[in-house]
């Protein structure tokens, strides 16, 4: 989440990593944890066209879909407990942004929806929708900061709904508001898609991009896209080819809901029911040994089964267990 904030959210929040740092009233509804497929993700998708419009803008070759509903996360007890720590890790850009622009981008933002290729060192090309920032205040803040930093070679070009941020003539960030409170960003390699690329993506229709894949649309109908977080990954992604498992994985998908604790499901779609049953068998063979490990006490919160070609890992952990997991993770650093 912190890496995503650094790469996408903070730059979008008026690109203040460039302006406000020497180094370098949209309202979204809640999709609801039970909503599935295109009917969910209302807080993180474009207000007009919803999730279908966003998926149409993503290339058919997209390997990973990720949705984060911040409007839900902010209401959770876990977020309220760990928010200070997360914001501290977000860096000084966030506090400088708040002081310069007069609003907290993390409070304004309702969600992020991203479709990406998976590179060996992280994310490759990506199409990203950020929901919640208002175009007017955002652009006004850009203009203000550009004027303050002009002597350092920093500038901003605003053309209608389009914005680009430059440093010494080199483009550092590009984005386009496709609605008053929905911004579109296209990551291309180490840079950002230009205005033509943004316009093309914004104009995509149902039946194009990912929505042209009947298999993907059918799979998405099984995903609880109204959850705090949801994810779908293509089994043909290059990173999946490195798996040591003797099985072909067609897709990995799942969702997480965050409250006082966390609960959700992670599913692995195999080629057939026999492969799914075999995967569950492998898991059960290792359970007793896993219980001897430091993390073994959490295994009872995980229930693994198969249904058709799917391996289903359903999990539920209370707040105390989540806190213990976080502390355990810290000790492993």
Buried (B, 14 or more C-beta within 10 A) or exposed (E): BEEBBBBBBBBBBBBBBBBBBEEEEBEBEBBBBEBBBBBBBBBBBBBEBBBBBBBBBBBEEBBBBBBBBBBBBBBBEBBEBBBEEBBEEBBEBBBBBBEBBEBBBBEBBBBBBBBBBBEEEEBBBBBBBBBBBBBEBBBBBBEBBBEEBEEEEBBBBBEEBBBBBBBEEEEBBBBBBBBEBBBBBBBBEEEBBBBEBBBEBBEBEBEBBBBEBEEBBEBBEBBBBBBBBBBBBBBEBEBBEEEEEEBBBBBBBBBBBBBEBBBBBBBBBBEEEEBBBBBBEEBEEEEEEEEEEEEEEBBEBBEBEBEEBBBBBBBBBBBEBBBBBBEEEEEEE
